[in-house]
Amino acid sequence: MARKLRVRVDHLLCVGNAMCETFAPNVFRLNDDRQSEAVNPEGDPEAQILEAAENCPMSAIIVEDAETGEQLFP
């Protein structure tokens, strides 16, 4: 069974290049300010979410295990 994730985007860092949408299109969307938001943390597999976080040029995506609080990225 897949673990539940908590996915957040630091809007102080996000520049809205939408790379995250390329890797996890069901999790991330750009908001009206053209910054990414995690709209559905269960929308794509964990591997895709972590790949999106790893490819964010600003390291603005934080991924945690929702049950334990363990930080998976960064």
Backbone hydrogen bonds in HBPLUS format (Angstrom, degrees):
<---DONOR---> <-ACCEPTOR-->    atom                        ^
c    i                          cat <-CA-CA->   ^        H-A-AA   ^      H-
h    n   atom  resd res      DA  || num        DHA   H-A  angle D-A-AA Bond
n    s   type  num  typ     dist DA aas  dist angle  dist       angle   num
A0066-ALA N   A0004-LYS O   2.88 MM  62  5.45 162.7  1.91 133.7 137.4     1
A0006-ARG N   A0064-GLU O   2.75 MM  58  5.04 162.3  1.78 147.0 151.1     2
A0064-GLU N   A0006-ARG O   2.85 MM  58  5.04 158.7  1.89 150.2 156.5     3
A0008-ARG N   A0062-ILE O   2.90 MM  54  5.14 163.9  1.93 151.9 156.9     4
A0062-ILE N   A0008-ARG O   2.82 MM  54  5.14 166.6  1.84 146.8 151.4     5
A0010-ASP N   A0060-ALA O   2.75 MM  50  5.03 166.8  1.77 152.3 155.6     6
A0013-LEU N   A0010-ASP O   3.01 MM   3  5.56 152.4  2.08 112.3 120.5     7
A0014-CYS N   A0010-ASP O   3.00 MM   4  6.20 154.1  2.07 151.1 159.5     8
A0021-GLU N   A0018-ALA O   3.11 MM   3  5.29 128.2  2.39 100.5 112.9     9
A0022-THR N   A0019-MET O   2.99 MM   3  5.16 131.8  2.23 100.8 114.2    10
A0023-PHE N   A0019-MET O   3.37 MM   4  6.82 148.0  2.48 149.2 156.5    11
A0024-ALA N   A0020-CYS O   2.84 MM   4  5.91 162.6  1.87 158.4 163.9    12
A0027-VAL N   A0024-ALA O   3.08 MM   3  5.53 160.7  2.12 115.8 122.0    13
A0028-PHE N   A0024-ALA O   3.22 MM   4  6.41 166.2  2.24 167.3 170.4    14
A0039-VAL N   A0027-VAL O   2.71 MM  12  5.56 143.4  1.84 167.3 176.3    15
A0029-ARG N   A0037-GLU O   3.05 MM   8  5.48 149.4  2.15 148.1 157.7    16
A0037-GLU N   A0029-ARG O   2.78 MM   8  5.48 137.1  1.96 149.7 163.3    17
A0031-ASN N   A0035-GLN O   2.75 MM   4  5.47 160.2  1.79 148.4 151.8    18
A0034-ARG N   A0031-ASN O   2.91 MM   3  5.16 157.2  1.96 117.5 120.0    19
A0043-GLY N   A0040-ASN O   2.89 MM   3  5.23 165.5  1.91 126.2 126.7    20
A0048-GLN N   A0045-PRO O   2.99 MM   3  5.47 124.4  2.31 110.2 123.4    21
A0049-ILE N   A0045-PRO O   3.14 MM   4  6.52 155.9  2.20 152.6 160.0    22
A0050-LEU N   A0046-GLU O   2.89 MM   4  6.13 165.9  1.91 161.1 164.2    23
A0051-GLU N   A0047-ALA O   2.94 MM   4  6.08 147.4  2.05 137.9 147.5    24
A0052-ALA N   A0048-GLN O   2.91 MM   4  6.14 151.4  1.99 143.7 151.1    25
A0053-ALA N   A0049-ILE O   2.98 MM   4  6.30 158.6  2.02 148.5 154.1    26
A0054-GLU N   A0050-LEU O   2.88 MM   4  6.06 159.8  1.92 148.3 153.9    27
A0055-ASN N   A0051-GLU O   3.02 MM   4  6.13 137.3  2.21 140.9 151.2    28
A0056-CYS N   A0053-ALA O   3.29 MM   3  5.33 162.5  2.33 102.7 107.9    29
A0059-SER N   A0056-CYS O   3.15 MM   3  5.16 162.2  2.19 107.2 112.8    30
A0063-VAL N   A0073-PHE O   2.84 MM  10  5.05 167.2  1.86 145.4 148.9    31
A0072-LEU N   A0063-VAL O   2.73 MM   9  5.41 151.2  1.81 142.4 151.6    32
A0073-PHE N   A0063-VAL O   3.14 MM  10  5.05 150.2  2.24 142.5 139.2    33
A0065-ASP N   A0070-GLU O   2.82 MM   5  5.24 157.8  1.87 150.6 157.5    34
A0069-GLY N   A0065-ASP O   2.78 MM   4  5.14 147.6  1.88 143.9 152.2    35
